[in-house]
Amino acid sequence: MGTAFWIRRFFAVLAIAFAVIAASHLVRGRGIDYAVTQAGTWSVISAIIFTVGRYFQARRGQHCAICRDTPEMQEQRGPQA
């Protein structure tokens, strides 16, 4: 798993977290400025924590059995049907 894999993972988590956090603030009736600011801040923090945590787990050989998104786990799964 190279650098590109971890960068893609970071941005995927960043985008999902941003959308969820911004939507939750908008549903609560907050202003768009506040929602975007909070979503931007917390999505960056969340993405950093998630990506660094998964990176260290992957280095130790611990893979997510639910996600199965690392190249090693995809090789074990075999071809998609």
Secondary structure as UniProt FT lines:
FT   HELIX           3..27
FT   TURN            28..29
FT   HELIX           32..59
FT   TURN            60..61
FT   TURN            65..67
FT   HELIX           71..77
//
